[in-house]
């Protein structure tokens, strides 16, 4: 029985797998790891810094989903989804953070999150915020089929400064055309 099986209002949070990348439900024991990924130098500037208590709230909230991203049974990151009970069928990808970028793990995790959103929950829209100064993530999401909807001006406070955010989304039909397609495989050549 998973930690949420007794909560009939909460969507199921299964273990998801794509190749060597697995998303499994986070537990209390994962909090130190999650905080370390957030504060990792590659992530700290762009990922909000939550205390462990905030992650625990998210892990047990009826409208949130919190996963650990693993590769070969080793934790390499985490993902947080919010608004899983949204009647408009619009799911917020609050965070996806990977330690050690450039290996394709984030792309595999994003595909798993999108598959869960559209194929398991049957949602219509997956959306997120990206800081306007996070050019790498912005390009990465566009490459994965997300579309910019606009900019939320000065919507996040970082210390004494405010940061504007790109609002990006992918609709279920767009997912089917991009992330939901099986990768093409090379066909053997005829000799």
C-alpha positions in Angstrom: 0.0 0.0 0.0 1.4 3.4 -1.0 1.4 6.3 1.4 -1.7 7.7 -0.3 -3.8 4.6 -0.9 -6.2 5.5 1.9 -6.8 9.0 0.3 -9.6 8.5 -2.3 -9.3 12.1 -3.4 -5.7 11.9 -4.3 -4.6 10.6 -7.7 -2.4 7.5 -7.7 1.3 8.1 -7.6 2.8 5.1 -9.2 6.5 4.3 -9.8 7.2 5.4 -13.4 10.1 4.2 -15.6 11.7 5.1 -18.9 14.9 3.3 -19.8 17.2 3.6 -16.8 15.3 6.6 -15.3 12.7 5.9 -12.6 10.4 8.3 -10.8 9.3 6.9 -7.4 7.2 8.6 -4.7 9.4 10.6 -2.3 9.5 9.8 1.4 10.5 11.6 4.5 13.9 9.9 4.2 14.5 11.7 0.9 14.3 15.2 2.3 18.0 15.8 2.9 18.8 14.6 -0.7 16.1 16.8 -2.2 17.4 19.9 -0.3 20.9 19.1 -1.5 19.8 18.9 -5.1 18.0 22.3 -4.7 21.1 23.9 -3.3 23.5 22.3 -5.8 25.5 25.0 -7.6 23.9 24.2 -10.9 20.4 24.5 -9.5 20.5 27.0 -6.6 20.2 30.1 -8.7 17.1 28.9 -10.5 15.4 26.5 -8.1 13.5 27.9 -5.1 15.0 26.9 -1.8 12.4 25.1 0.4 13.1 23.9 3.9 12.6 20.1 4.5 9.2 20.8 6.2 7.9 22.4 3.0 8.9 19.3 1.0 7.2 17.1 3.6 4.0 19.1 3.3 4.1 18.6 -0.5 4.7 14.9 -0.1 1.6 14.5 1.9 -0.7 17.1 0.3 -3.8 15.9 -1.5 -3.1 18.1 -4.5 0.7 17.6 -4.9 2.9 14.8 -6.2 6.6 14.6 -5.2 8.9 12.1 -6.9 12.6 11.2 -6.6 14.3 10.8 -10.0 16.6 7.8 -10.0 19.1 6.3 -12.5 20.2 2.8 -11.9 18.6 2.9 -8.4 20.7 6.0 -7.5 18.8 9.2 -6.7 19.8 12.0 -9.1 17.0 14.5 -8.7 13.4 15.2 -7.9 10.1 16.5 -9.5 7.1 18.2 -7.9 3.7 18.5 -9.4 0.9 20.7 -8.0 -2.8 21.2 -8.6 -3.5 17.5 -9.2 -7.0 18.2 -8.1 -7.6 21.1 -10.5 -11.1 20.9 -12.0 -9.8 22.6 -15.1 -7.4 19.7 -15.7 -4.3 21.9 -15.7 -1.3 20.5 -13.8 1.6 22.6 -12.6 5.1 21.3 -12.9 6.5 23.2 -9.9 9.9 21.7 -10.1 12.2 19.3 -11.9 15.7 19.4 -10.6 18.6 17.1 -11.6 22.1 16.9 -10.1 24.6 16.4 -12.9 23.0 17.8 -16.1 23.7 16.8 -19.7 23.1 13.1 -19.5 19.5 13.0 -20.7 18.0 12.2 -17.3 16.0 15.4 -17.1 14.5 14.7 -20.5 13.5 11.2 -19.5 12.0 12.5 -16.3 10.1 15.2 -18.1 8.7 12.6 -20.5 7.5 10.5 -17.6 5.9 13.5 -15.9 4.1 14.4 -19.1 3.0 10.8 -19.7 1.6 10.7 -16.1 -0.2 14.0 -16.6 -1.8 13.2 -19.9 -2.1 9.4 -20.0 -2.8 8.5 -16.4 -4.6 11.6 -15.0 -6.2 12.6 -18.3 -5.3 16.2 -17.9 -5.5 18.8 -20.7 -2.6 21.0 -19.9 0.8 20.8 -18.2 2.4 24.1 -17.3 5.3 25.7 -15.5 7.3 28.8 -14.8 10.9 29.5 -15.9 12.9 32.5 -14.7 13.6 34.9 -17.5 17.3 34.7 -16.7 17.3 30.9 -16.9 18.0 30.7 -20.7 19.2 27.1 -20.6 15.9 25.8 -19.0 13.8 28.0 -21.2 15.4 26.6 -24.4 15.2 23.1 -23.0 11.4 23.3 -22.4 10.8 24.8 -25.8 12.8 21.9 -27.4 10.5 19.5 -25.5 7.3 20.9 -27.1 6.4 23.6 -24.5 5.0 26.8 -25.8 5.4 30.3 -24.2 2.1 31.8 -23.0 3.6 35.0 -21.7 5.7 36.5 -18.9 4.5 36.9 -15.3 6.3 40.1 -14.4 8.1 40.4 -11.0 6.2 37.4 -9.7 8.9 35.8 -7.6 10.9 37.4 -4.8 14.6 36.5 -4.5 16.0 38.2 -1.5 15.3 41.9 -2.1 14.8 41.6 -5.9 11.8 40.4 -7.9 12.2 38.1 -10.9 9.9 37.8 -13.9 9.0 34.3 -15.2 8.2 32.8 -18.5 4.9 30.9 -18.4 5.2 27.8 -20.6 2.7 25.0 -21.2 2.1 21.9 -23.3 -1.4 20.8 -24.2 -2.5 17.2 -24.4 -2.7 17.3 -28.3 0.8 18.9 -28.4 2.1 16.2 -26.1 0.7 13.5 -28.4 2.6 15.2 -31.3 5.9 15.5 -29.5 6.7 13.9 -26.2 4.1 11.2 -26.5 5.4 9.8 -29.7 7.6 6.7 -29.4 11.1 7.5 -30.6 11.8 6.4 -34.1 14.1 3.5 -34.4 16.6 3.1 -37.1 15.3 0.6 -39.7 17.7 -2.1 -41.0 18.9 -1.3 -44.4 17.9 -3.6 -47.2 20.8 -5.3 -48.9 
